[in-house]
Amino acid sequence: MLIATWFGSGYLPKAPGTWGSLAALPCAWLILTLSAGVLPLLAASGALLIVGVWASALHSTTLGTHDAGEIVVDEVVGQWMVLAVAPFSPLGWLVAFLLFRFFDVVKPWPISWIDRRVSGGWGIMLDDVVAGLFAALSVWLIVVAVGDF
């Protein structure tokens, strides 16, 4: 439960996905600050993806539902992916946060397809991974176009 809800942040009122994405920021900052590189953040994101598949599937089974709102470990993984390519600045992180939330909420194809068609722990996690990829590509394109911000 602690992993699936990212230490309870998924239980905060209204918009649990947004709270989960916000709760991902301090951990990402610590990983980036202590490691001085994005590879450890990407490795942590990959490891959390695997653990998140297990934790979210177990939590869903316990509750008897497909994707309970309080499960936000998927948002953490997706948010970390975007932060790995974002400039390490307040504006860079704000843009990364907003773009990830946009793709996670709007769910353009194929995110919407994954959300509807893939079940279990992988289904819970993969739509946010793809939203993270879309947001990361968007941030990267912005950096290429205008430079670090």
Secondary structure by P-SEA (a helix, b strand, c coil): ccccccccccccccaaaaaaaaaaaaaaaaaaaaaccaaaaaaaaaaaaaaaaaaaaaaaaaacccccccccaaaaaaaaaaaaaccccaaaaaaaaaaaaaaaaaccaaaaaaaccccccccccaaaaaaaaaaaaaaaaaaaacccc
